[in-house]
Amino acid sequence: MADLAISRTPHWAFRFTVMLTLSVIVAVMGLAADSAAVVIGAMLLAPLMGPVLATAATMSMALFKKALWSFSKVLLATAWCIGLAYLLSTMIGDDHLANEVVARTSPDLKDLVVALAAGAAGSYATVRKDASASLPGVAVAVALVPPLATVGIMLEAGQMADARGALLLYATNLAAIILAGVVVFVVTGFVPPRRLATTSLRLGAATVIAIGVVVAIAIPLFQASVNAAEDSSQRGEAMAIVRDWLGDDRDLVPDVRFDEDSGRLLVELKGVDYPPDDADLRASLSKAFDLVPSIQWIRTEKATTTTTAALTTTTITDEEILHEDLTRLVTQWLRTARITDPEVQHIEIDSSQHPISVRVDVAGVGTEPKLTDLLALFDTELDTTLAVRVNWTERTVLPEGTSPPDPLEVQEGVMRSRLDRWATERDLTVRSFIFDGNRVEIELAGVDEPETTDLVLELMDVAANNITVNVYFIQRLRLETTTTTASATTTTT
């Protein structure tokens, strides 16, 4: 009773709060650093298992007032952990979601089974002193503080769905420990037989309520397990179709995944040579899964040597190294921003300017990512000062049965978007814009005649074929200025 803080223990609240606070700090830092060892340290520090087992113990003895008091400690500790984790995440200011964080946002039925077994082990180790050495292992197996820290981190990042997933994992562990604890405390004789005989009805009612809570939690976990199994089965089926389409061509390495947010099938092919026509593959995947697949090809370089020719040394320029670093960082930026089907279309580097000028063309499905996040990433990872310009093209997932937009309409929309941005930067007005697939006619108006070479090149990059770009300029002149003073009005023409 004293170990579970059911009976009064001096200074218990102070010691509990200090250890809980320290465990949350360690958990948040471990999750942010993606360090499993540090997260395990937080599990061992966390004292939250005490009041949870106390709730189970008092329920097993039908001491419902004490059970409510113990459970209120759990609720207060839960709120404190989430709030402290939120505050620490705000101070860290890291938008990158580590694997240790993401791993705690998608619980399934396996987590419930583990929580039930670990809860029973923790209860047994509490009753039997010879088994108390197992308590640290129980704390690791059915962690309580790391999921709460994940809830705070996800709330600070604005990821409400992932925060709910982490909270569901915590609720799973909590409910399973209490239910398993009640059963073990009764079976092991922790409850005196005479008291058990007089409180059996109340204990039975409390047990039924605990079972009902666990069953209610098990429903979404079961659905998550079914979805995971279906996803694995679908990925295997899709991979079989892709490999059958590739045939003997083993130079192309395929990767298949289903995007849950957009409901799309993404197929990625990596290889040295250009892939064959993918029309048959698209037809097979569309027929098998009743959706439009997205197929991407990533070209890789293959180094070869012969025994008859002398080996040569390839010198990689600073610009090539910078291009690789930029590609890696831009890809990381898009994934952190949760862009679906991200694509780095083009990166152009002009080393003749100071600072070095960089133009990045990216596309994807989702809200336009924040340029400030990319610039911060460049500042952190690169030693070079850059003048960066980003062109973002937002893709749209069409509802099933909707005809795709005409390619010319897509090109026209991208051209008009880039023209408007270019004109706004130079305080110009776009009076007209015409695109018929072969020719672009633009009429601009402004005070100073602009240099349009970069605009023309940018529009030609968007076009699928060779086009002619004609830009007309109408100069605006200020013809009359009126100056008003206290004594007179002067008009100058």
N, C-alpha and C positions, 0 to 999 in steps of 0.2 A: 504493500500500500504506500509506503514511504517512497520507494523507488519510482513509482508512477505518479508521485505528487498528489495522490488522492487524499492522504492525510497531510496536515500542515507541515511544511518543511521551511526552516528559516532561510530567507534570502533567495528562495527558489526563483521568483519572478525576475530578479535582477540578473542572476546567472543565466537563466533561460534567454532573456532578451539579448544579453551580450553575445552569447554563443550563436544565437539565431542571426544576429546582425553580421557577425564575422563570416558565418557560412554563406550568407547571401552575397557579401562582397567577393568572397573567393569564387562562388559559383558564377557571378556575372563576369568577372575577369577571365575565368577559365573558358566560359562560353564564347566570349569575345575573341579570345586568343586561339580558339579551336583546339584547346588542350584537354584531352580526356583525363590526363593524370590530375590536373588541377580541379576538374569537375568532380572527380572521385574524392579528392580531399574535402571539397565542400559537402559531399554526401556524408562523410565520416564526422564532420564537425556539427552537422545539423542536429539539433535536439528535438525536432518536431515529432519524432516517433513517440516520445514520452507521453504527451497529452492525447495523442491518437490512441495508443494502447490503453491509456487511462479511461478514455471514453468507452472502449470495448469492455474493459474490466468492470466498470460501474454498470454498464448495461447488462452484463452477465449476472450481476447480483441484484438487478432490478432497482438500483439506486438511481432513479431517473433524474432527480435534482442534481446529484453530483455528476451524472453523465452530461446533463445540459451545461453545467459549469465547465467541465473538461472540454466539451465540444466548442464552447464559446472561446476558450483559449486557442483552440485550433483556428477558428475563424479570424480572431484578431491577429494571430501569427500569419495567417494567409494574406490578409490585407497588408500587413507590414512588409512582408517579403515582396509582394507585387509592387507596392509603392516605392520601396527602396531600390528595387531593380530598375524601375522606370527612371528614377532620379539618377542613378549611376549611368544608365545608358545615355541619358541626356548629356551628362558631363563628358562621357567618352566621345560621343559624336561620330561613331563609326557606322556607316550605312551598310557595310558588308555583313551579310548574314552567314556565319560560319556553319560548317556541317554539324557541329555539336548542337547548334541552335535548331537548325532545320529538322534534325533527327527526332526532336521532341515535339513536333507539331502534327504528326500523323500517327496517332496510336491505333492499334487494332486489337483483335481478340487475344493475341499472344500476350500483350501487356496485362490484360485482366488475369489470365492464368498465372503469370509470374507474380502479380500482386497478391493473389489469393495464397499461393504457396509461400511466398516470403512473409506475408502477414501471419500465417499459421506458425512459421518458424520463429518469427519475432515474439509472438505470444508464448510459445513453448519455452524459448530461451529466457523469458522474463520469469516464468514460474519455476523452471528448473535451473538452479544455480550452476549445475555441472554443464549446462549447455549455453551459458551466458556468453561464452567466447564467440558464439556464432552471430551475436548482434551486429558487429561491424559489417559482416557479409550481408546481413539482411538490409542494413542501411544502404548498401551499394546496390543491391538487387532491386529494391523498391524505393527509389529516390523520391523525395518530396520537395526539397528546396530547388533543385535544378529546373523542374518543370515550372515552378512559380517564377523563378528568375527569367525563364524563357517567355512567360506571359508578359512580364514587365518590359522585356526587350522588344517584343513584337508590338506591344501597344505603343511604345515610343517610336517605332519604325512605321506606324500606321498600318500594319498588316493584321487587320482584325480577324480574318479567317484563321491565320496561323496562331494568333493569340487564343482563339477559342479551342483550337486543337491541343495546344499545350495545357490549357485549363482542363480539358476533357481527360488528358493523361493524368493530371494531378487528382481529379475527382475519382478516376478509376482506381488509382493506388489507395486513396483515402478510404473509399467505400469498401474495397476488398480487404484492407487491413482490419477495419472495424468488424466486418462480418466474420472473417476467419478468426479474429481474436475472440469474439463472443463464443464461437464454437469450441475453440481450444481451451479457453478458461473454464468452460463447463465440463468438458471431457476430462481434463487433467485434475479436477478436484479443487481448483482454486476457489470455487463457490462451495461453502459448507453444505453437506447433504440436507440438513434440516432446513436451511434457508432456500435451497433449491426446491424442496417439496412445497414450501409455502408461497413461493413466487413463480411457480412454473407457468401459470397463465400469463402473467405480465411479461415474463421472459420470452414466452412463445410469441406474444404480440410484437415485442421489440425485434425479435429475430425475423419475423415475417416482414416487418417494415424494412429492415436492413437488406433482406433478400430482394424485396421489391426495388429498392434503390439500385442494387447491383444489376438486376435484370434490365432496368431502364437504361443504365449506362452501357450494358452489353449490346443493346440493339444497334446503336451507331457503330460500335466497335466491330460487330459482326458484319455490318454492311461495308465497313472499310476493308475488312479482310476479304470479303467477296469481291469488292472492286479491285483490290490488289491482285487477287488470283486471276480475275478476268483480264486485267491489264497485262499480266505476265503471259497469259495464254495468247492474247491478241498480238503481243510483241513477237512471240515465237512464230505465230502463223504468218505475220507480216514479214519477218526475217526469212522464213522459208520461201515466200513468194519472191523476195528480192534475190535470194541466192539462186533460185531456179531461173530467174531472168538473166542473172549474170552468167550462168552456165560455167564454162571452163575458164572464164576471165577472172582469175584470182588476184589480179593486180589491183582491183578496186576493193576497198575495204568498206563494207556497209555498216551503218548504225541506224537503228529504228527506235522511235519513241513516240508515245502519244502525249500530246499536251493537254492537260486537264482543263486549263482555263479556256482555251479556244475550241477544244474538242477536235483538234486536227492531228493528222498522222504526218510526222516529220521523218523523212528519209534523207540521210546524209551519206554521200559517197566520196571516199578519199582515194586518190590514185594519181599516177603519173600521166597516163594518157587520157584523152577526152573519152567520156562514157558514150556508149551507143545511144541511139534514139530511145528515149524513155517513154514513148507513147504507149507501148504494150504494157510496160510496168504500171503506168498510171491507170490504164484500163483495168488491169488485174486487181490492183489495190482498191480502186473505186468499187468494183463489183463485189469484192470480198468484205469490205467494211462499210460500204454505202456512204462514203465521204470523199472529198477531194484531197488527195495527198499533196504535200509540199516536198519537192525533191531538190536537194542542193548538192552541188559538186564542189569539192575542195581539192585543188591541185597540189600535189606534193612533189618535191624534188628528189630524184634518185641518183646517188653518186655511183659511178661505175669506173672500174680500172681494168686494164688489159695487161697481159704479160709481155706484149710486143712493143708497147709504147711506154715512154718514160712518164712517170707520174708528174703531174703539173700542180702548181700551188695556186689556188684561187684566192684572190685578195678581196675581202668584203669591205666595201666602203663604209664610212661613217653614216652616210645617208641610208644605205641598205639596213644597217643595224637600227637606225632610228625608225625606219619604216616598220621593221618587225616589232619593235617595242611599242610603237603607236598602235599597230594592229591588235596586239595582245591587250593593251590597256583599254582601247575602245570596245573590244569584245567584252572585257570584264565590266566595263561601265554599263553596257546594254543589258547584261545578265543581271547585274545588281539592281537595275531599274525595272526588272521583271518584264522586259520586252519580249513578246512572243515572236518566234521565228526571226531573230535578229540577223541582220546582214550588213557587213562592212563592204560597201560597194566600191569605194575608191578612196585612196589617200594620196594626196599630191603634196610634195615637199619642195619648197623653193629656198635652197640654201644660200642664194646670192643676196638675200635680204637680211637685214639685222633689225630685230630678232628674226630667226628663221620663220618663214611663212608656211603654214600648214592648212590644207583644206581637206575636210573629212566628209564623205558622203555616206550616210547610213540610212537604213530602212528597217521597219518592223511593225508588228501589230501591237498597239497600246498607246498610252499617253506619251507625248513628247518628253524624253528624259531631260533632266536639268543639266544645262551646259556647265553650270558652276561645279557640279560634281565631277565632271570630266576634267575641268581645269585644275581642280584640287588634286585629282589623281595624277595628272601630269606633273604638278609641282612636287608631289611626294615621291614619285618614282623616277623622274628624269632630272638630270643635272643641267639640261639645256632650257633656255628661255625661248618660248614659242609664241608666235602670233597665230591664234587658232580661229578658224571659221568652220562651222559645222552646218551641213545641209541635211535636214531630216525629212524623210519621206514616210508618211504614215500609211500603212497598208490596212485594208478593211477586210474582215472575214465576212463573206456574203452568206446570208441565210440559205439553207438548202432549197434548191429549185430556182434560185435567182440566177439570171444570166450574168456572166462576168462583164465588166465594162469594156467598151471598145478600146483597143490599145492606143488609138490616136487620142481619145478622150483622156486617158491616163497621162500620156505625154503632155498634152495641152495643159492639164491641171498642174503638173509638176513645173512646167515652164512658166506658167503664170505666177505660181507661188514664188519662184526664184526671181522673176522679173519684179514683182511687187517689193520683195525684200531689198533687191539691188537699188530700185528707184527710191525707196524710203530712206536708205542710207545716204543718198545724194540729194535729197530734198527735191525730187523730180515728180511730176505727175504723169501717169500712164493714160494717155487719151484714147488709145485703141490698141488692141492686140488681136491678130488674126493668124491662125495656123491651119494649113490644109494638108499637112503630111509631108509636103516638099518645100514649103516656103513659109517663113515667118515675117510678118509685117508688123512693126511696132512704131507707134507715134508717141514721142515724149515731149513734155513742155517743162521749161524751167528758166532760171535766170542765167546760169552758166552752162555752156556746152560741155557735156561729159565725155570722158574717154570710155568707149564701149567695147573695147577688145575683150576684156574679161567676161562681159555679159554675153557676147556672141559665142565665145568658147564654151561657156557654161551651158548655154542653150543647145549647142551642137552636141555636147556630151549626153544630154538627155535624150536626143532623137535616136531612133533605132536605125536610121539610114542617113545618108548625106542630105543636108538641107541647105537652103539659102536663107540668110538672115538679113533683112533690110531694116535699118533703124533710121527714123526721121525725127528731127528735132525742131521744135518751135521755140524760139527764144522770147522770153518775156522781158519787156522794158518798162521801168517805172516812168510814166509820162508826167505825173503831177504829184507834187508834195505840198501839203498844207500844214503850216506852222501857226499855232495859236499862242499868243502871249497875252499878258494882262491888259496891254494897251491897244493891240492891233492884231489883225489876222493877215498873214502874208501867204500868197499863193505863188509858187514857182512852177513854170511849165518848161 
